[in-house]
Amino acid sequence: MFFVFFFSSVKGREIQINQNFSSVNLQDENIALITDKTLSFNDVTQNPFNNVLGDFASFTSDKAVWISVNVNNVLNEDVSVSLRSSKYNQISVFNASGKLLSEGGLSFPIEKRNHRVSAISQLDFTIYGNSREKLFIKLELKNHNPIEYEPFPLTILRTKELNKQLETKNNYLFFFLGGIVLMIIYNSILYFQVHRSHYLYFVVLNVMILLFVLVQTGRVEQWFFTNYNYHERFIMIVGNLNLVAYFFFYG
């Protein structure tokens, strides 16, 4: 009786995984609940999920937002899906029995991530073929005014499609970075040949641009930090150094 009541209290639409499934934005789904962070899984599931995730754009660090998502895989095969977010410090995905399926977030240690070189968390898990599953997602936030780098704070995607998108983005990124590196090499050669400071300034400016892009895409933190808590602060520092280099070059 309880299960029937709880299932009917979740007003979010069911996510159907079929051949056409690509991604679902959870921002406007009526499937959220805010609780004390210390509340147990069993206690959480006894409450109705009647709020929209967008209602909790910000919340204090002693709270947690829980999301209940019904997923129906109509395919005969298991499908790998990914939960993607650049906002929350801690993200945990559970099945209906409370088993932890995946975890991540800005505060999650970089060395434990499956995808290390990005401040955007990607949590991968599997939805079995011909099955209906209820997922519970716990979100924790330390920064009351988080900076978001994704169009939506929380999205579920098919992992295969996501990897294709990331591969395309990485190809563009490496093409851009390759151009910057060539500019650095070219102007370095000119500087050592003609000894004009103008070329040296251009080298410094391009090095700073290269560093900024690497920091912004989260590819530098893994060498200096244990997590991505300082991502925005690191971007601000390197961005200001870029501004100084720009004025120094054009001043």
C-alpha positions in Angstrom: 0.0 0.0 0.0 2.8 2.4 0.9 4.6 1.7 -2.4 1.5 2.6 -4.4 1.0 5.8 -2.5 4.6 6.9 -2.9 4.7 6.1 -6.6 1.6 8.1 -7.2 3.0 11.1 -5.3 5.8 11.5 -7.7 4.5 13.8 -10.4 7.5 13.8 -12.7 7.1 12.1 -16.0 8.7 8.8 -16.6 11.9 8.8 -18.6 11.6 6.3 -21.4 14.8 4.9 -22.8 14.2 3.8 -26.4 16.2 4.1 -29.7 15.5 7.8 -29.8 16.5 8.6 -26.3 19.2 11.2 -26.1 18.9 13.4 -23.0 16.5 14.7 -20.4 16.8 18.0 -18.4 15.7 17.5 -14.8 15.4 21.2 -14.0 11.7 21.6 -14.5 10.6 18.1 -13.4 8.2 18.0 -10.4 10.2 15.4 -8.6 12.2 17.1 -5.9 12.3 17.2 -2.1 14.6 19.2 0.3 15.6 17.7 3.6 18.3 17.9 6.3 21.5 16.5 4.8 21.7 13.9 7.6 18.3 12.3 6.9 18.6 8.6 6.1 17.6 7.1 2.8 14.6 5.2 4.3 13.3 8.4 5.9 13.7 10.4 2.7 11.7 7.9 0.6 8.7 8.2 3.0 8.2 11.8 2.0 6.3 13.0 -1.1 8.4 14.5 -3.9 6.2 17.4 -4.9 8.6 20.2 -5.7 10.3 21.3 -8.9 14.1 21.1 -8.9 14.2 24.7 -10.2 12.7 25.8 -6.9 15.9 24.9 -5.1 18.4 26.9 -7.2 20.3 27.6 -4.0 20.2 26.0 -0.5 22.4 25.9 2.6 25.1 23.4 3.2 23.1 21.7 6.0 20.4 20.7 3.5 20.2 18.2 0.6 17.9 18.1 -2.3 16.6 14.6 -3.3 15.2 13.8 -6.7 13.1 10.8 -7.6 13.2 9.7 -11.2 11.3 6.8 -12.8 13.2 5.2 -15.7 11.7 2.7 -18.2 14.1 1.0 -20.5 12.0 -0.5 -23.3 15.0 -1.9 -25.2 16.1 -5.5 -24.9 19.6 -4.4 -24.1 21.3 -2.7 -21.1 21.9 1.0 -21.7 24.6 3.1 -20.1 23.4 6.5 -19.0 25.2 9.5 -17.5 24.1 12.1 -15.0 25.9 15.4 -15.8 26.2 18.5 -13.7 28.6 21.4 -13.1 26.8 22.8 -10.1 26.7 20.5 -7.1 29.5 19.6 -4.7 28.2 16.1 -3.9 26.0 13.9 -6.1 24.9 10.4 -5.2 22.7 8.1 -7.2 20.8 5.3 -5.5 18.4 2.6 -6.7 15.0 1.9 -5.1 16.6 -0.4 -2.5 19.2 2.2 -1.4 22.2 0.8 -3.2 24.7 3.4 -4.3 25.1 3.3 -8.1 27.4 6.2 -8.6 28.7 9.4 -7.0 30.5 12.5 -8.0 30.4 16.3 -7.7 32.8 19.2 -7.4 34.0 18.0 -4.0 34.4 14.4 -5.1 38.1 13.4 -5.2 39.6 13.8 -8.7 41.6 10.5 -8.4 38.3 8.6 -7.8 36.5 10.0 -10.8 36.0 8.0 -14.0 36.3 11.3 -15.9 39.0 13.3 -14.3 39.8 16.2 -16.5 36.6 18.3 -16.2 34.9 20.3 -13.5 31.7 19.0 -14.9 30.7 15.8 -13.1 29.7 12.8 -15.2 28.2 9.9 -13.2 27.8 6.7 -15.3 25.5 3.8 -14.4 23.5 1.2 -16.2 19.8 0.7 -16.8 19.0 -2.9 -17.5 17.1 -4.0 -20.5 13.3 -4.3 -20.3 13.1 -2.9 -16.8 11.5 -0.1 -14.9 13.7 1.5 -12.2 13.2 4.2 -9.7 16.4 6.3 -9.1 17.0 8.6 -6.2 19.6 11.4 -6.6 21.0 13.2 -3.6 22.4 16.7 -4.3 24.5 18.7 -1.9 25.7 22.3 -2.3 28.4 24.2 -0.4 28.4 27.5 -2.4 25.1 29.4 -2.0 25.6 31.2 -5.3 27.2 28.6 -7.6 28.5 29.4 -11.0 27.1 27.1 -13.6 28.8 26.2 -16.9 26.1 24.0 -18.3 22.7 25.1 -19.8 21.0 23.0 -17.1 22.2 22.1 -13.7 21.3 18.4 -14.0 20.8 16.3 -17.1 20.5 12.6 -17.8 22.0 11.5 -21.1 22.8 8.3 -23.0 26.5 7.8 -22.4 27.2 6.7 -26.0 25.8 10.0 -27.3 27.4 12.0 -24.7 30.8 10.5 -25.5 30.3 11.4 -29.1 29.6 15.0 -28.1 32.6 15.2 -25.9 34.8 13.7 -28.6 33.7 16.4 -31.0 34.3 19.2 -28.4 37.7 17.8 -27.5 38.7 17.7 -31.2 37.8 21.4 -31.5 39.6 22.2 -28.3 42.8 20.4 -29.3 42.6 22.2 -32.7 42.4 25.5 -30.9 45.1 24.7 -28.5 47.3 23.4 -31.3 46.9 26.8 -33.0 48.0 28.6 -29.8 51.0 26.4 -29.4 52.1 27.0 -33.0 51.7 30.8 -32.3 53.9 30.4 -29.2 56.6 28.5 -31.2 56.4 30.9 -34.2 56.8 34.0 -32.1 59.5 32.4 -29.9 61.6 31.7 -33.1 61.1 35.3 -34.3 62.1 36.7 -30.9 65.4 34.7 -30.9 66.1 35.7 -34.5 65.4 39.4 -34.4 65.5 40.0 -30.6 62.4 42.3 -30.5 60.5 42.4 -27.3 57.2 42.7 -29.2 57.4 39.0 -30.1 58.3 38.0 -26.5 55.2 39.8 -25.2 53.1 37.9 -27.8 54.6 34.6 -26.5 53.6 35.5 -22.9 50.1 36.5 -24.0 49.6 33.2 -25.9 50.9 31.2 -23.0 48.4 32.9 -20.6 45.6 32.2 -23.1 46.7 28.6 -23.3 46.7 28.3 -19.5 43.4 30.0 -19.1 41.7 27.6 -21.5 43.2 24.6 -19.8 42.0 25.9 -16.4 38.6 26.7 -17.7 38.1 23.2 -19.1 39.3 21.6 -15.8 42.5 20.1 -17.3 44.9 21.7 -14.8 43.3 21.1 -11.4 44.2 17.4 -11.3 47.9 18.4 -11.0 47.4 20.9 -8.2 44.2 20.1 -6.3 42.4 17.0 -5.0 38.9 18.2 -6.2 37.2 21.0 -8.1 36.0 23.1 -5.2 38.4 25.9 -6.2 37.6 25.8 -9.9 35.9 29.2 -10.1 38.5 30.8 -8.0 41.3 29.3 -10.1 39.6 30.6 -13.2 39.4 34.1 -11.7 43.1 34.2 -10.8 44.2 33.0 -14.2 41.7 35.3 -15.9 43.1 38.3 -14.1 46.6 37.3 -15.1 45.4 37.1 -18.7 44.0 40.6 -18.4 47.3 41.9 -17.1 49.1 40.2 -19.9 46.7 41.7 -22.4 47.2 45.3 -21.2 50.9 44.7 -20.9 51.0 43.6 -24.6 48.7 46.3 -25.9 49.7 49.0 -23.5 
